[in-house]
Amino acid sequence: MPLPSLSAAILSHMIAINNVPPPPLRSLPKLKMSKYIDYGQLNALCHMRGLQSSQSSYSILSAHNMFIKQYPKIFLKKKTRLPKLFKQEEKREPTEGTEELQPQQPDDSHNIAIHVKKARGGPTLYEPKKLEEKLVEFLDILKKLPIYRTLREHRTVWKMLKTIPDLTSQLTDEHLKTLSRSVISETWVKGSTVVGNDGFYIILKGSARPQTKAYKDLIDENESASSFIPQSFQGFVSNEDFKNILAEMHTPSCDPMLRQWSTFGTLEVTAQTESDTKEYSVITEEDCEILKIPAKDYVRLKSENIKLENKEKMKLIHKCPYYEEWPTLSVCELVALIKWKKFPPGHVIVESGKIISFVAYIYSGYCNIYRNIVGLMKLQPKKVKKNQKLVCMGKLNEKESFGEISVLLQVPFTCTIVTGKEVEMAIIEDKDLFVT
């Protein structure tokens, strides 16, 4: 019986496969040894005694526990690598050829002027450009109207005013900072008469001759006059930016001529007579650049500060417990008599049994109140001894006052008052109270 075509095809395919030789054997890929496994330790663990024996369950359990305990030791820890430290390259020594290219500076070891300038913080002989550049920059700033100056330029002018002894000796730093925002520079040709009764003047460039040798203080509070000597700024350096400028200022001399950085004029606005006008006037010997601080600006600044200070004093008195109900007019009378005073920590303001010389209103800080307490101390049977000791009874804090009864009634204090830390007070002295 003939086979169907499909069965014949399958049979012929099976015969053909049976005659094909099997494929050649292939070698297995080698396993890579891990760098972080200790294979010697692993082999010792696998052949641990008692692990494969079947003597008792207890020995197998102890061997298993030992295996688990020693198993983490087969893993090697990675070594931490620290970053490399870069060595600083040594400076190369200049060759003989480069030394010839550098300009040789003259030997100034025997020049006393160089050593004096270095001791005073001034420039050396080889850096005059820095002084000229700073002076030119300062003059350019003063040429501008104050409203057009930047914050940096205002700060530069303020730093410059802080280096002038005639200003720093009589004005506070805050006053100088405010006045620096309105100072201007004036240009005067040779032979001009500069009347200084309406402001304070500083010669920045050129020279001038005073009309009279009499010279009054910047703030003319007394009638005494002293000789007119050009002011020197040496020894008053307060900022590094102007050390170079200050080093070039002139030393005091008998020459009545006013040169660079000399001062004249006043900040007091008063009715000037003809003789007073001459005392504040100079005649320019050459073209001059003169800085001017208007006296009206200082007077306005002083009046504003007085108003703010009086307002602060009135606020302090009103907050004290015994003055809360006082009328404003009565408080204003006290404000006119008040003076500010500071006391260091641990200062005894008044002792027990003494009359205080002022009434005090504590603005900041506090005071401790102590009282002498007499106690009996037992020494032996039937013997006692009196012992005095200062005991703190309380505190006087901010916005509190003391001394009114002692001053007005002349009654001694029954306690001792000591400052606990630095204390600022507004005080009214007894002489001012009794005069009014």
C-alpha angles and dihedrals in degrees: 000000000000117000120241117257094251094051091047090052093051092047093050090049092052092051091050093051092049091058093051113097117237118263117266119266116261124215118242116248114260117251115240114238112238116237093216100054124084100218093186090058090045092053090050091052094049091053095045113147114257095018095101099027120102099207099117139344091239094060091047091050093049091048090049092051090049090050093052091048095050095039098087089057093071090070115084118218120238115250113240112231116212119215116261119260112231113223117226112248113245116244112258115241112239115253124236092259095058094054090065092055094057115089111247114232119215119257108261099171091112096043107105092193091064093052092048092052092048091050091051094047094251129142124277123246092264101057108059092132093074092058093048093046094051093046092049090048091050092050091048090054092051091050089065122081110254091244091061097049121106125233090257091052092049089051091050091054090047092052089051093052089051089063094060111093094201088062102037093048093059107022131060123240092251091052090052091049091053095044091049089068093065106036118120138188123238128199117218124186123223115288096023122139113229113199109205101189093103100053150350116280133201121190108227098171133015131009139274139191122228117234092222135020093231115104128185129203121273090248102033103215098144134043096233117111128203134197117285107248123167108251121243125207100202114132094022099091109143102160132048093220093068102037091102092051094047092050090064096053119116124257119235114275140165091257107112090206115116110226136171113331094011116135138214139162134056141261095216116101107214138144102280122210123208092262092049090051091058091051091061097040130098134183117225114236091194139002106306140195108209128186114219130201107193114231091217090062091054093047091050090047092049093050092049091050091050091052092050092046093050090048090053092049092050091049090051094051094046091054094055110101097239094048102048093101096041117120117250094244091057091049090049089058090055092046090060090059099045124112128185119239135172127211125196121235115280094024116147105228097181133356127222112271095025132102115242117232099217146029112244133206112192111228099173135000127022141259130222120227115219130185132194109245120191115212136176118240119197113227107167135352108299092005127102135172131211114237127188120209135173110238123191107239100179147303140277107219134189118304092027129115137205141176100057097116094041093052100041098041096029090234120157119244116256093207141039120248119206127176113248093202135345106321128196115200140180105225136188113203119225093238090060092050094050093047092056 
